[in-house]
Amino acid sequence: MKFSKKIVYKIKPKRVVLMTMLGLCYLPNAMAATQDELEARIALLEQKLLVLSQESNDLKKQVIDSNKQLAKLNNNLQKQQIIINNQKKALKNSQNVAITKQQPPVNPVQANNNQILLVSTPKTDTMQDSNHPEKTSFTLAEFKDYIKEEIGFSYNGYFRGGWSTSSNGKPKNYAEGALGRFGNEYGGWYDLIFKQKVYDQDGRRVDAIVMIDGNVATNKAAGLFNTQDDNIMQFSDIYLETKGFVPRFPDAKLWVGKHSLPYNEIQMLDWKTQKTPAGGGIGIENLKVGVGALDLSLVRADVNVKNKKEIISTDDSKVNKIDQYKKEEVDLNELEIRYRDIPLWQNATLGLNARYSAPNKSKIQNSISVKNAWLGSLVLRQNEFFGGFNQFTLQTATNSVASQLANINTNNPEFASNSDNDYIGTHTGGKAYRFVSEGEAYLSDNIIVAHALALTSGNDVYSYDLNLPHTDFTSFKSAIRPAYIWDTYNQSGVELGYFRQKDKVKSKTYIEEGYKTTLYHSFKVGKSILSSRPDIRFYVSYIEALQNDISKFDFNGKDHQISFGVQTEVWF
């Protein structure tokens, strides 16, 4: 009895539980077991219990990790389902084409360009050429062009404008077509071009094009369209342009409507060496013939002519003769041919241009005198000329077109005498000749020089400035602009202009002469003077009319003017 109590006293509670279990499992042997055997069996059971406990903990950790992985996988599946649903919607709304953004490409050259991946439904045509796989990735700039091409609509144009004043009231522009326009123009001209693709299949394309241009006066707050305040607008072009419709000339452009062959502008003097305003016509451009390209056009450009009629009336046996003038419209057709891009030497091309203006009077217009006119041009262009370019133009013209070359200011080779399509004056076969040079060159990395000059002479032309027939004339017009390039966005320079014109009618001589100096600093994008825009110019300009026998011009009672201003000019 004492022995049993002593044993129970020494065994711990945990061991009591084990002993009880042992006794239940091995009751027959327990009665005969010694104390040492019981101790050994208890220790063995403790070790097995520890192993089972450790395995249970490991199993719990595995279950927890598995649950986490299942939750993460479920989350990813939900995200993928959202992406798939969005792609299905995009595919349905954009004709089975979905667009998704990717990370920047690995190529270091394109490291700063966002990439666009186009995902489309696979083609079922097993005969697709594997050597010319369809392009599916684009840079952001390429993708913008892709969208613009797919939509087929573009809007671009030009405008200029700014603020100006002078030391003597309102600033006035003087002979900008002879002295240069920089610091000598104060209007707000604009061109707006709208283009919409209407067909593009099987190598054939059709575009509808509308161009609006005009002027907005910058000296008044109100800009209502009227000619008195120099606020004007017109539809200068409305035509349909096609490509791929001319047999054997897939790159040729065929157009029909109010349009003409491209103009060629002398920027610094603000007039064109090639310009044919058209009421409507047909043209073909870029016919690859021989070594060059051929352009053809036939356009309408009817003119208004004053017809003199003598009215005879009798009053109290007295005969009265009254001269009455009435405007009549005369049909005019102009045929133009250009053969251009003829290669000469390295980076040099030659162009040959001819235009014939043919009046088509009706049977009841025999009393009206409208003479036909010719314009011929030879154009030599040298690219990569000291880092820039230079273009030389040699021209000859007859009758009313020759008279345009005799103007002090605007020298566009047009048939009509003004923008109202009026045919004015007596034209008796007069001729004019003109040599024009325009270009720019880099004298060093930081010095650029742009220029424009024109040498013109003619005989027996009608002077629109003097309103006199049988005029002989000579003229020299020039503008030169050297500039220092601080960087891509800053230039400082000066524009110098000088002109002199002498008109001789019978035995009387008329002389017009003037010069201009314009100092400026320009904020711009690009280093070129003639081919980089936008441009913001701060300037001060001095202009003086040395002689004004032809125009009778003055600057608010003075022969000179100092003007200040800032002007912007942009292509977009």
Secondary structure by P-SEA (a helix, b strand, c coil): caaaaaaaaaccaaaaaaaaaaaaacaaaaaaccaaaaaaaaaaaaaaaaaaaaaaaaaaaaaaaaaaaaaaaaaaaaaaaaaaaaaaaaaaacccbbbbbbccccccccccbbbbbbbccccccccccccccccccccaaaaaaaaaaaaccccccccccccccccccbbbbccccccccccccccccbbbbbbbbccccccbbbbbbbbbbbbbbccccccccccccccccccccccccccccccccccbbbbbcccccbbbbccccccccccccccccccccccccccbbbbbbbbbbbbbbbbbbbbbbbcccbbbbbbbbbbbbbbbbbbbbbbccccccccbbbbbbbbbbbbbbccccccbbbbbbcccbbbbbbccccccbbbbbbbcccaaaaaaaaccccccccccccccccccccccbbbbbbbbbbbcccccccbbbbbbbbbbbbcccccccccccccccccccbbbbbbbbcccccccbbbbbbbbbbbbcccbbbbbbbbbbbbbccccccccccccccbbbbbbbbbbbcccccccccccccccccccbbbbbbcc
